[in-house]
């Protein structure tokens, strides 16, 4: 059920929450989304970069 790369329809409402909320959800976990995306040494900047990459076509 994870949002897929480039799936604009799935990413649109998520991006609308704002980048800070998305980074917070990655860091703390969100429903079936595991805390830290299972990357224990990733930084907030790393998460923001992955979110950018995942949400673009
Ligand atoms: C660094 C790696 C990862 C990043 C940056 C990332 C990022 C995100 C973001 C931004 C969301 C949307 C949160 C929201 O709607 O507020 C999400 C949702 C989700 N992610 Fe990840 N993710 C990562 C790794 C993973 C992994 C490893 C899994 C599964 C093993 C996973 C499973 C999910 C699922 C199931 C959702 C949907 C949660 C829901 O809407 O109920 N993610 N992820």
Backbone and ligand atoms as CSV (ligand in chain L), in Angstrom:
chain,resi,resn,atom,element,x,y,z
A,1,UNK,N,N,0.817,-1.219,0.000
A,1,UNK,CA,C,0.000,0.000,0.000
A,1,UNK,C,C,0.854,1.273,0.000
A,2,UNK,N,N,2.170,1.147,-0.088
A,2,UNK,CA,C,3.032,2.341,-0.058
A,2,UNK,C,C,2.822,3.159,-1.340
A,3,UNK,N,N,2.887,4.493,-1.241
A,3,UNK,CA,C,2.772,5.318,-2.452
A,3,UNK,C,C,3.923,5.014,-3.410
A,4,UNK,N,N,3.583,4.818,-4.692
A,4,UNK,CA,C,4.591,4.410,-5.673
A,4,UNK,C,C,5.248,5.616,-6.337
A,5,UNK,N,N,6.475,5.412,-6.800
A,5,UNK,CA,C,7.206,6.493,-7.461
A,5,UNK,C,C,6.433,7.006,-8.670
A,6,UNK,N,N,6.280,8.339,-8.743
A,6,UNK,CA,C,5.685,8.970,-9.912
A,6,UNK,C,C,4.179,8.840,-10.013
A,7,UNK,N,N,3.545,8.232,-9.007
A,7,UNK,CA,C,2.080,8.085,-9.026
A,7,UNK,C,C,1.457,9.395,-8.518
A,8,UNK,N,N,1.230,10.329,-9.451
A,8,UNK,CA,C,0.816,11.689,-9.104
A,8,UNK,C,C,-0.456,11.704,-8.263
A,9,UNK,N,N,-1.405,10.838,-8.609
A,9,UNK,CA,C,-2.689,10.820,-7.903
A,9,UNK,C,C,-2.509,10.459,-6.426
A,10,UNK,N,N,-1.592,9.535,-6.173
A,10,UNK,CA,C,-1.326,9.095,-4.797
A,10,UNK,C,C,-0.542,10.155,-4.021
A,11,UNK,N,N,0.391,10.816,-4.730
A,11,UNK,CA,C,1.270,11.771,-4.035
A,11,UNK,C,C,0.605,13.116,-3.788
A,12,UNK,N,N,-0.345,13.515,-4.659
A,12,UNK,CA,C,-0.917,14.864,-4.563
A,12,UNK,C,C,-1.449,15.195,-3.155
A,13,UNK,N,N,-2.370,14.384,-2.593
A,13,UNK,CA,C,-2.888,14.723,-1.258
A,13,UNK,C,C,-1.824,14.617,-0.175
A,14,UNK,N,N,-0.826,13.768,-0.400
A,14,UNK,CA,C,0.246,13.639,0.608
A,14,UNK,C,C,1.126,14.885,0.596
A,15,UNK,N,N,1.497,15.341,-0.611
A,15,UNK,CA,C,2.327,16.550,-0.722
A,15,UNK,C,C,1.593,17.771,-0.186
A,16,UNK,N,N,0.246,17.751,-0.310
A,16,UNK,CA,C,-0.558,18.882,0.159
A,16,UNK,C,C,-0.446,19.080,1.677
A,17,UNK,N,N,-0.018,18.047,2.383
A,17,UNK,CA,C,0.174,18.168,3.844
A,17,UNK,C,C,1.385,19.013,4.176
A,18,UNK,N,N,2.263,19.202,3.193
A,18,UNK,CA,C,3.498,19.944,3.421
A,18,UNK,C,C,4.653,18.986,3.677
A,19,UNK,N,N,5.831,19.393,3.231
A,19,UNK,CA,C,7.030,18.542,3.337
A,19,UNK,C,C,7.380,18.215,4.790
A,20,UNK,N,N,7.189,19.193,5.697
A,20,UNK,CA,C,7.545,18.965,7.103
A,20,UNK,C,C,6.731,17.817,7.707
A,21,UNK,N,N,5.435,17.771,7.360
A,21,UNK,CA,C,4.567,16.704,7.885
A,21,UNK,C,C,5.013,15.351,7.317
A,22,UNK,N,N,5.357,15.323,6.025
A,22,UNK,CA,C,5.783,14.059,5.417
A,22,UNK,C,C,7.079,13.561,6.057
A,23,UNK,N,N,8.025,14.474,6.273
A,23,UNK,CA,C,9.295,14.075,6.913
A,23,UNK,C,C,9.013,13.568,8.335
A,24,UNK,N,N,8.079,14.215,9.037
A,24,UNK,CA,C,7.701,13.777,10.387
A,24,UNK,C,C,7.096,12.369,10.343
A,25,UNK,N,N,6.217,12.120,9.359
A,25,UNK,CA,C,5.591,10.805,9.246
A,25,UNK,C,C,6.618,9.723,8.925
A,26,UNK,N,N,7.606,10.066,8.108
A,26,UNK,CA,C,8.669,9.091,7.815
A,26,UNK,C,C,9.475,8.813,9.083
A,27,UNK,N,N,9.813,9.867,9.810
A,27,UNK,CA,C,10.671,9.719,10.990
A,27,UNK,C,C,9.969,8.920,12.092
A,28,UNK,N,N,8.685,9.221,12.321
A,28,UNK,CA,C,7.958,8.593,13.435
A,28,UNK,C,C,7.219,7.325,13.024
A,29,UNK,N,N,7.029,7.143,11.711
A,29,UNK,CA,C,6.187,6.059,11.222
A,29,UNK,C,C,4.771,6.570,11.048
A,30,UNK,N,N,4.012,5.922,10.159
A,30,UNK,CA,C,2.656,6.378,9.845
A,30,UNK,C,C,1.868,5.179,9.329
A,31,UNK,N,N,0.929,4.683,10.115
A,31,UNK,CA,C,0.191,3.451,9.764
A,31,UNK,C,C,1.194,2.343,9.423
A,32,UNK,N,N,1.111,1.778,8.205
A,32,UNK,CA,C,2.011,0.683,7.830
A,32,UNK,C,C,3.383,1.169,7.374
A,33,UNK,N,N,3.555,2.479,7.324
A,33,UNK,CA,C,4.856,3.058,6.979
A,33,UNK,C,C,5.775,2.953,8.188
A,34,UNK,N,N,6.876,2.148,8.064
A,34,UNK,CA,C,7.726,1.931,9.247
A,34,UNK,C,C,8.540,3.169,9.622
A,35,UNK,N,N,8.754,3.395,10.921
A,35,UNK,CA,C,9.541,4.525,11.407
A,35,UNK,C,C,10.903,4.555,10.729
A,36,UNK,N,N,11.307,5.745,10.331
A,36,UNK,CA,C,12.581,6.027,9.664
A,36,UNK,C,C,12.699,5.328,8.318
A,37,UNK,N,N,11.617,4.763,7.786
A,37,UNK,CA,C,11.696,4.036,6.516
A,37,UNK,C,C,12.708,2.899,6.598
A,38,UNK,N,N,12.949,2.447,7.824
A,38,UNK,CA,C,13.915,1.376,8.126
A,38,UNK,C,C,15.360,1.799,7.861
A,39,UNK,N,N,15.597,3.094,7.648
A,39,UNK,CA,C,16.964,3.600,7.444
A,39,UNK,C,C,17.364,4.380,8.692
A,40,UNK,N,N,18.078,3.713,9.604
A,40,UNK,CA,C,18.335,4.279,10.931
A,40,UNK,C,C,19.346,5.428,10.907
A,41,UNK,N,N,20.196,5.491,9.869
A,41,UNK,CA,C,21.175,6.588,9.830
A,41,UNK,C,C,20.823,7.653,8.783
A,42,UNK,N,N,19.580,7.627,8.265
A,42,UNK,CA,C,19.162,8.678,7.334
A,42,UNK,C,C,18.824,9.966,8.100
A,43,UNK,N,N,19.092,11.100,7.461
A,43,UNK,CA,C,18.770,12.407,8.049
A,43,UNK,C,C,17.441,12.917,7.476
A,44,UNK,N,N,16.914,13.982,8.085
A,44,UNK,CA,C,15.694,14.610,7.569
A,44,UNK,C,C,15.899,15.063,6.125
A,45,UNK,N,N,17.115,15.540,5.819
A,45,UNK,CA,C,17.431,15.973,4.448
A,45,UNK,C,C,17.383,14.772,3.491
A,46,UNK,N,N,17.871,13.616,3.943
A,46,UNK,CA,C,17.800,12.399,3.121
A,46,UNK,C,C,16.339,12.061,2.825
A,47,UNK,N,N,15.479,12.107,3.858
A,47,UNK,CA,C,14.063,11.779,3.659
A,47,UNK,C,C,13.420,12.754,2.677
A,48,UNK,N,N,13.730,14.049,2.839
A,48,UNK,CA,C,13.156,15.056,1.934
A,48,UNK,C,C,13.579,14.768,0.493
A,49,UNK,N,N,14.845,14.372,0.294
A,49,UNK,CA,C,15.341,14.076,-1.054
A,49,UNK,C,C,14.640,12.844,-1.634
A,50,UNK,N,N,14.424,11.820,-0.797
A,50,UNK,CA,C,13.736,10.605,-1.278
A,50,UNK,C,C,12.278,10.934,-1.623
A,51,UNK,N,N,11.638,11.770,-0.786
A,51,UNK,CA,C,10.255,12.169,-1.060
A,51,UNK,C,C,10.182,12.901,-2.404
A,52,UNK,N,N,11.131,13.812,-2.650
A,52,UNK,CA,C,11.165,14.522,-3.946
A,52,UNK,C,C,11.276,13.522,-5.094
A,53,UNK,N,N,12.206,12.586,-4.958
A,53,UNK,CA,C,12.458,11.603,-6.021
A,53,UNK,C,C,11.225,10.712,-6.231
A,54,UNK,N,N,10.626,10.241,-5.131
A,54,UNK,CA,C,9.470,9.339,-5.225
A,54,UNK,C,C,8.240,10.023,-5.821
A,55,UNK,N,N,8.096,11.328,-5.554
A,55,UNK,CA,C,6.855,11.990,-5.948
A,55,UNK,C,C,6.927,12.593,-7.352
A,56,UNK,N,N,8.114,12.504,-7.989
A,56,UNK,CA,C,8.242,13.016,-9.362
A,56,UNK,C,C,8.069,11.877,-10.367
A,57,UNK,N,N,7.614,12.221,-11.590
A,57,UNK,CA,C,7.380,11.189,-12.591
A,57,UNK,C,C,8.675,10.450,-12.985
L,1,LIG,C1,C,13.606,6.235,3.439
L,1,LIG,C2,C,12.644,5.441,2.984
L,1,LIG,C3,C,11.199,5.865,2.917
L,1,LIG,C4,C,10.651,7.108,2.736
L,1,LIG,C5,C,11.367,8.448,2.541
L,1,LIG,C6,C,9.203,6.946,2.739
L,1,LIG,C7,C,8.291,7.986,2.576
L,1,LIG,C8,C,6.936,7.881,2.726
L,1,LIG,C9,C,6.008,8.986,2.726
L,1,LIG,C10,C,6.389,10.455,2.589
L,1,LIG,C11,C,4.762,8.486,2.878
L,1,LIG,C12,C,3.458,9.283,2.967
L,1,LIG,C13,C,3.126,9.613,4.410
L,1,LIG,C14,C,1.852,10.446,4.520
L,1,LIG,O1,O,0.878,10.199,3.791
L,1,LIG,O2,O,1.815,11.381,5.336
L,1,LIG,C15,C,4.892,7.042,2.971
L,1,LIG,C16,C,3.839,6.148,3.134
L,1,LIG,C17,C,3.971,4.783,3.220
L,1,LIG,N1,N,5.135,4.070,3.255
L,1,LIG,FE1,FE,6.996,4.857,3.140
L,1,LIG,N2,N,8.899,5.616,2.924
L,1,LIG,C18,C,10.079,4.926,3.046
L,1,LIG,C19,C,10.212,3.571,3.269
L,1,LIG,C20,C,9.177,2.679,3.387
L,1,LIG,C21,C,9.322,1.260,3.616
L,1,LIG,C22,C,10.667,0.545,3.783
L,1,LIG,C23,C,8.062,0.737,3.652
L,1,LIG,C24,C,7.594,-0.684,3.850
L,1,LIG,C25,C,8.370,-1.674,4.276
L,1,LIG,C26,C,7.122,1.828,3.460
L,1,LIG,C27,C,5.753,1.709,3.458
L,1,LIG,C28,C,4.855,2.735,3.387
L,1,LIG,C29,C,3.403,2.573,3.430
L,1,LIG,C30,C,2.658,1.273,3.545
L,1,LIG,C31,C,2.857,3.865,3.333
L,1,LIG,C32,C,1.371,4.238,3.343
L,1,LIG,C33,C,0.935,4.645,4.744
L,1,LIG,C34,C,-0.526,5.132,4.740
L,1,LIG,O3,O,-0.853,6.044,3.974
L,1,LIG,O4,O,-1.333,4.586,5.488
L,1,LIG,N3,N,7.821,2.987,3.312
L,1,LIG,N4,N,6.212,6.694,2.878
